[in-house]
Amino acid sequence: INSQLIRICRRLAAFPLESLFSNIHKACLSRFLPPLARTTLDTLLQSNNITSTDHVDTNVDVIVHEEDGHVVLRIGDISERIMPPSNPLLVPDIVFHDNPRQSRVLQDMLKDYQLGENILLIGNQGVGKNKIADRLLQLLKLPREYMQLHRDTTVQTMTCQPTVRDGVLVYEDSPLVRAARDGYVLVIDEADKAPTHVTCILKTLVEDGEMLLSDGRRIVKECGENDRNVIVMHPVCY
């Protein structure tokens, strides 16, 4: 709860025109609450004079232009400077047709990106969650690694992947390890399908910046000594 309150305060401080009402509903995932729980939440907000004050801008344009000698992405009234990609081959290149609703989602995602937040997309199958994530990465020219989880995912398969090289089976770092080491965006698909202990380890990596791999190595934010069993997370990841 405390982390959610801090997240709401940081967002309102950065974007004061947003309403506290909508931010609380997003933090509580009210769309997925049972009717009774959602009604109770609305009653509590109303009793504390927290009401909806959001102004929905139906004309959210997605524009990439030059500004003061730099390439800038502007979605509505939110802008972000586009940096040259460290690995252009990993930048998504998709065909995407903008529409007002998806542009507003991209705008919200860009706000979370500017705040350094991890982004969680929830929706029915086939609504385009991966597509819209790739669209934002394409606009910002950010390299990404992709990983799909399932009910049989283990810590070992999440951190190492078998590869046949010259007829020999070798184990290489997984997209998760490469993303943490090289500073790429990691897109995790079907995270809700993974076992609980796997998602708990991912949660530790996201919140604390540390993770113990199946081969004995550790991912850490900082390391003062040179240790081959330690993978230092790229500064852009935190």
N, C-alpha and C positions, 0 to 999 in steps of 0.2 A: 504494500500500500504506500509506504514512504517513497519508494522509487517512482511510483506513478504520480504522486503529488509533486515530486521534484520535476518530473518530465512535463507535467501540465504547467507548472510555474515557468519553466524555461521557455516553453513554447509561447506562452502569453507575453513574456517579457520581450521575446524577439518579434512577435507578431501581435501587437496590442489590439488590432482591429478584430481579432477572432474572439468568439464568445466563450466564456467559462462553461456555459451550458453544453455546447457541442463538444468541447474538449473532455468534459467529464463523461459524456455518453460514449465517446470514442475509447477512453481509457477503460470503461466498464464493459465494452463490447455489448452495448445495450441491445443492438439488433438481434443478438443471439440469446438474450435472456428470456426465460419463461415470462408469460404475460404478467403474472403476479409480481415477480421480481422487478420487472420494468416499471410497472405501475407504482410500486413502492419507491423506486428511485426517482421517478418524476414527482411524486408527492414530497419527498425529502427536499428536492431541489426547489420546488415551488414554495415550501414552507420557509426556505432560507432566501427567498427573493432572487433565485438564480433562474432566469428565463432565457429563452432563445433570442439572441440579438444578431444572429448571422445575416449578412447580406450576401445572397448567392449571386455571384456575377455570372450571367449566362454567356457572356462574350469573353471567354478566356482564350487568348491567342497564344500560339506557340511560335516564337520567332527566334531565329539565330541571326545575329547581326554583329557588326563591328562597333565598338564603343571605346574611345580613348586608346585606339591602337590594339585592343584586345577583342577576341571573339567572345561574345556573351550570349548565353541562352536566357531568354525572357519568357516566362509563362505567366500571363496576367501581369500582376504588379511585382512578381518575384523574379529576380535575375541572379544568375550565377556565371562566373567566368569559366570558360572552357579551356582546359589545359591540354597541351599535346599529349596523346596517349603514350604510356611507357611501352605498351605492346599492342600495336594496331591490329595484329592478327586476332586478338581476343576481344576486340570491340564488336558487339552485335551489329549486323547489317541486315535489317529487315525492311519489309514493305509495310507501312503503317499509314492508315488514313485517319486523321484527327477528327474527332467530333467533340462537341462541348462537354459532354459528361466525362469522357476520358481525359480531356484537357484539365478539368478540375481535379481529377484524381492525380494526374501528373504534377499539378501544382502543389497538392498536399504532400506528395512524395518528395518533391524538391525541397519543401520546407523542412521535412524530417532529415533529409540529406544535409542541409546546411547546419542543422543542429547536431549533426554527428550521431543521429539515432539509427538503430537498426529498424528496418521496415518489414512489417508483417502484412501480407496480403491474404485476406480471407474471402472466399467466394465459392460458388458452385463450380463444378467441373465444366470446363469449356467456355468460361466467360472471358478468358483472355488475360489471366494474371501474369503468366510468363511473358506474354506479348507486350504488356504495358511496362513490365520491368525492363525488358530488353529495349523498349522505346526510350525510356529515360536514360539508360546507359548509352544508347546510340547517340542521343542528343548531347550528352556530357562527354562523349568519347572516353568512356571508362572501360578498361578491360575487365572481363568477368570469367569466373570459373563456375561450372554448373555441376550440381550433385543432386541426384534423385534418391530419396530414402524410401524404404518399404518395411514391411513387418519383420523381415528377416535381417535387417541391417544390424550389424554389430559394431563395436568400437574399432575392431580391426579392419573391417571392410570400409569403415568411414574414414580411416586415416591412411590406409595402404591399399593399393590396387595392383592385382597381378597383370603382368604384361609379358608377352612372348617376344624376345629379342634374339635374333639369330638362332632360333630354335631352342632357346633356353628360357625357362620361366623365371622372371625376376619380379621383385616387388618394388614399386615406385611410390613416391608420395602421392596422396590423393589430392583432388582439387581443393579440399579444405586446407590441407597443409600448404599447398602452393599459394593459395590466396592469402593466408596469414603471413607467409614468408615474403611474398613479393608485393603485397599491398594491392591485390586485385579485389574486386567485388565478388563475393561468393553468393550465388543464387542457389538456395536449397529448396527443392521441389518436394511436395508430398511429405512435409515435415510431420504432419499429424499421423502418418502411417507408421512412424518409427516407434520402437519400444520405449517405455518410459525412461529406462536408465540411459538410453542414447540421447534423448532430448535433454535430460538433466545435465549430461556432460557438455552438450552444446550450450546450454544455459550458463554453465560455469565459464565457458570460453567467452561468451558474449558479455557477461557482467563483470568477470574478474580478469579477463585477458590471459587466462592460464588453462592448460589442458594437458593431461598425461596421455601419451600415445601408447598404442598396444605394444610397440617395440621398445619401450622404456624411455624414449625421448620425451621432452617436455616443450610445450609452446609457452613462452613467457613474454611479458612486455619488455623487460630489461634484464640484462645479464652483464655483470661487471667482468667476468672472466671468460676466456675462450674455451667452451666445452662443446664437443661434437654431439653430445646428447641433448643439447639445448637449442631450440629453434627460436630466435628472437623475432617477435612479431614486428611487421613493418610499421613505422610510425603513423602512416596514413590510416591504419586500422583502428586507432584509438585516439 
